[in-house]
Amino acid sequence: MARLRTSEGTVLALDDARWHGEVDRWERRVLDGLPGPVPSLGVDTAPAAVTLARRRGAAVLQRSVFDRLPGEGRWGAVVLLDGNVGIGGDAVRLLARCARLINADGTVLVEVDPPGSGWGTRRVRVEHGSDTGPWFDWVVVGADAIGAVAAAAGLRVTRIDRSGERWFARLERCDAGR
């Protein structure tokens, strides 16, 4: 099992088995109600992740979410599960990018850490057995802090849901006409 270890030695939650599994009931529950239809497009810089997704029949691009993507500004939803709000080490920048991807009525669905986790950047690396990856920046955003992060990115929280031990925030653009 892979671990995400901080430079201070703390192990952050990282359930890599979930990346390879089927959509579970908690994920299905929070995905319900997204603006439809919801075509899926995976975006990842890691060749191994792209290969795995393609083997499972997913449409996926091997590039950064910050690169040009098809249909920018017309997406109905962007989904960041399993701590992916930490991508790039700057949650405000990532969520601002997501805000530019969705349409005026779109939703950004973000899995966040439990309340009390706050908001902060950590230096982390992936460890799998005795193999360790390079250090990189990763952001942790708790349910208690997502409002401030979203606001700084031009988004607002419309709902926070708890499904089992997991927490999810639904965000919309501040200029949304709802």
Secondary structure, 3 states (H helix, E strand, C coil): CEEEEECCCCEECCCHHHHHCCCCHHHHHHHCCCCCCCCCCEEECCHHHHHHHHHCCCCEEECCCCCCCCCCCCEEEEEECCCHHHHHHCHHHHHHHHHHHEEEEEEEEEEEECCCCCEEEEEEEEEECCEECCCEEEEEEECCCHHHHHHHCCEEEEEEEEECCEEEEEEEECCCCC
